[in-house]
Amino acid sequence: MSRPMKLSPSQIEQFRRRGYVAVPGFFNATETAALQADLARLQRNGFLRNVATDGDGRTHSSTRQNLQLCPANFYSTLIRALPFAPQVIEAVTRLIGPEITLHLDQIFLKPGRTGVGTAWHQDNAYFKIPKPLRGTAMWIAIHDATAANGTLRVIPDAWETALPHARDGNSDHHVRCHPDEAKAETVELAAGGVIFFCYGTPHATGDNQTDAERAGLAYHFLCEDQTDEAFYAAGRIGNPRPRLTGPRATGGREEYGNVIAGTWEAEVARAAPPAKR
Ligand SMILES: O=C(O)CCC(=O)C(=O)O
């Protein structure tokens, strides 16, 4: 089921030059159905939290929702297994390798009509790695992501310049910047497609103006050469940062106490609804 996903030389070249690349169909129909079913389970259990605020960065909104779960892998063995899937390791290694580490995972869900976007920002405003092209987000469209439901927008060719950021009053913890939106590209993706964008690329999502919910599952990866002991030590508090490749990688055993590598296919088979198996 899990086939190696080879990014083409021109896709890799686009990522390195423009700071992002969209890859439609990265996950197949069964994998996508498994992710959708597991997200529905997380929602049923009330694990996602509304981070939208009413302009002051503190008062949670009762009318607008930006639902987030970060990190999500403690609540989902499927989400924990995904970064160890062969096609993910292959693609991320080609973009930012040679050795890669998982930095973070999180879900952003925008309910129909009331769902609001995440404001413009560069991930490196949070992460502050020395070379922003050597860290990448992998944003997975869990549902079809369209302009109408607030899919991801990016500013191409902008990753080299660090923009000033300040707290976003419409979120209880996010920061935001103000890039030239005239240069923005709107990336529409069918469910199962992904967009890789480096830590320097300004990006945002929009409000969901449709009746159906839309979610993105975002992982962040970086090249081992952008890490140090302090980075791994910070991860020990609540968010382990598994080495995915390289001489110190253990398939997750060292960080999670259990070998996670090799479990993706079984996790998908377990989580996918019967019709998709
Ligand atoms: O999906 C969203 O609303 C925001 C995603 C994002 O900012 C990220 O993955 O870094």
The ligand as an SDF file (V2000), in Angstrom:
LIG
                    3D

 10  9  0  0  0  0  0  0  0  0999 V2000
   -3.8680   25.1370    8.6100 O   0  0  0  0  0  0  0  0  0  0  0  0
   -3.6910   26.2340    9.1580 C   0  0  0  0  0  0  0  0  0  0  0  0
   -4.6220   26.9540    9.4950 O   0  0  0  0  0  0  0  0  0  0  0  0
   -2.3010   26.7670    9.3890 C   0  0  0  0  0  0  0  0  0  0  0  0
   -1.1920   25.8400    9.0230 C   0  0  0  0  0  0  0  0  0  0  0  0
    0.1500   26.3820    9.3910 C   0  0  0  0  0  0  0  0  0  0  0  0
    0.3140   27.5310    9.6790 O   0  0  0  0  0  0  0  0  0  0  0  0
    1.3070   25.5090    9.3910 C   0  0  0  0  0  0  0  0  0  0  0  0
    1.1580   24.3000    9.1210 O   0  0  0  0  0  0  0  0  0  0  0  0
    2.4260   25.9870    9.6780 O   0  0  0  0  0  0  0  0  0  0  0  0
  1  2  2  0
  2  3  1  0
  2  4  1  0
  4  5  1  0
  5  6  1  0
  6  7  2  0
  6  8  1  0
  8  9  2  0
  8 10  1  0
M  END
$$$$
